[in-house]
Amino acid sequence: MQDAAPRLKSLVEQLLGTPLPVRIRAWDGSEAGPPGAPALVVRNRRAVRRLLWKPGEVGLARAWVSGDLAVEGDLYTALDLVSGLIWDRGEDARSFMESLRDPEFRAAARGLVRMAGSPLPPAPPREEVRGRRHLHTKRSDRRAISHHYDVGNDFYEIVLGPSMVYSCAYWEDDGTLEGAQRDKLELISRKLALRPGQRLLDVGCGWGSMAMHAAREHGASVVGVTLSQEQAAYARKRVADEGLTDRVEIRVQDYRDVADGPYDAISSIGMAEHVGAERYLEYAEVLYRLLAPGGRLLNHQIGRRPQRDESSYSVDEFIDAYVFPDGELAPVGTTVTQLERAGFEVRDVESIREHYALTLRHWVANLETQWPRAVRLTSPGRARVWLLYMAASALAFERNRIGVNQVLAVRTPEPSGASGLPLRARTWNPVVP
């Protein structure tokens, strides 16, 4: 008898107290749910056990990464519908246990337990990072960066495309991903007012794209630092291939160990998310010391919405376990405050939230187009991590759950207080004359 999907649908709706907006297709071939809606494909009973042992986001993530759960239909639509049931409701193990006081909830839970079969919890997927984290020591930061960035340069070439820029692009109406990334690098260069002969420190330099752009287009002398051995090797080859070795140096080095300042400008693009709240002031103070008086910092960073009680903030469980171990997001106001506490004068803040949603959708399309090769280069689980992470992040930016901001700050010289900026701000726009 093929009845697993109707039973699952009924039990889950009892647990959630609301109708399911998606279809369910179960391991026995049965289906239930709204016609035409995306389907959650529950491939085996193990998926049910994962959700029972870890209700909420982590259980869903484990089922997805392991391949026990899949989506048929538009992934963005499915995630948008499911997010209203899980992420927006703030479901976690604690609220699940509190709900067990309700007799109907307990009855539905017992029904799921019977469907799940074995009472033992499935092992987490091997892609999951476990153990004590968020120390933000130099050693733990190297380990976290390696987990995320040393997936393989060939894999990143698939996702990012020829630009090899892993941060939010800056879009024109009809632009390409590569063109939008070039425009972003040019925008940052203009905000920093780079000129020939100036020294630029690119913190978290990735695969060297910003360093090369600054040297090639603006004549800057650039030092790029990264904690990823794979990134550094790739970046050094690109630098050599373009004949820029006399102007670009790529180091495997913690930014806290850079000791050859002062620099005329510093770019930090998509790196500060790895710093951690407890270390952020230290990060800002290190960059302040490395800048020459009058030097500019461009801090390009993802931010989250502020909470009424900031002490209750916790990192996203899926992102922390599978994508960015030790990563933390802060509201843009907190970032500005910490930079100013370190001594900077913040001169401009530009939100480019919608630009990141567009960027992520292009990255998702790149991954889907070359899915078989991406799986061969990494693993099925790792490829599924990236697909879920990027698609869910695109929706988060579109729905204003998170944002991304470029903060321009100056080490204003004392005692003159001269910022070096023109009286009219944003003379760097438009990107294309």
C-alpha positions, 0 to 999 in steps of 0.5 A: 500500500502506497500511503507514506506521503499522505501519512507524512503530510498529515503528521507534519501538519499536525506538528506544525499546526498549519497546512503544508505549502509543498507536496511530499513524495515518499520512498514508496512512490506516493504523493500528497500536497498542493498540485503544481507546488514544488515537492519535497522528495523523502527518499527513505525513512532515514530522512524522517529519523534525521528530522526527529533527532534534530528538528528544524534547520539542522535536521533538514540540512542533514537530510539534504546534504546526505541525499535523503531529501531532495526537491523536485521543481523550483528550488527557490520557490520550495525554499521560500515556502519552507522557510516560512514553516521552519526558519521564520518560526524559529523552530529548534530542539527546545521549542520541539520539546516544549511542544511535547506537552500537547497531547495531539503533538505527542500523538503525531510525533509518535506516528512519525517515530513509527514511520521512521523505523530504527530508533537510532540517530543516523550519523551526520554527513561527513561534510558537517563540521563538529567540535568546539569552535568560535575561538577565533585563534590564528589556528582555528581561523586557519582551520575554518578558512581551509574548510570553506576555501580549500574545496578545490580551485576547479570547483570555484571556477565553476561557481564563480566564473572567469572573474574568480571573485567570491563576493557581491558583484555590482550590477548594471541593468543588462550586465554579465557576471564577469562585467559586474565583478569588474565593476565592483573592483573598479568601484572599490578602487575609486572609493579608495582613490588608488593612484600609481605607486600607492601601497594597497593591502588586500585582506582576505585576497582570495584568488587575487582578483582585487590585487591584480585589478588595483595593480593593472588598472591603477598602478598600485603596489599590492600585498594580498594576504589569505589563510588558504594555501590553495587560493594563494597558489592559484593567485600567484599563478594568475599574477605571474601569467599577467606579468604583475609579479613586480607589483603584486605579492600574495602571502599566506599570512594572518592579517594580524601578522602583517608588519610592513605597514604603513599602507596607503589603502586597505581593502577587506572584501568579504573577509570580516565575516570570519573575524567574530564579534569578540575579535572585531575591535582587534581587527579594526585596530590592526587595520588602523595601525597598518594604514598611513595617516590619511589612508582609506579602508574599504570594508565590504561585509555582509550584515544581519538585521539587528535584534532587540536583545543582541545577547540572544543572537546565535549563528545560523546552524546550517551555515556554521556547520556546513559552510562558514565554520566560526563565521558571524554576522553583525548589524552594519551599525555595530560594524560602523561603531567598532571601526570608529572605536578603533579610530577611523572616521567613517565617511560613507556606507553603501548598501548593495543588498539586491546586488548580492541576490543577483550575484548568488542567482548567477552562481547557482545557475553556474553550479546547476549548469555544470552539476555532474562536473562539480560533483566529480570535483568535490562530492555529492554532499559538498555540491548539495551544500553549496547549492542549498547555501547559495539559493537560500542566501539569495532569498535571504538577501531578496527578503532583507533578512541579511544585507551587504554594505561597503563602508569607507573609512579614513585614518584621519590625520591629527591634528589637522583632521583632513579626510582627503575626501572631496566636499561632495561625496560619491564622486566615484559613481557612476562606475562606467563614465 
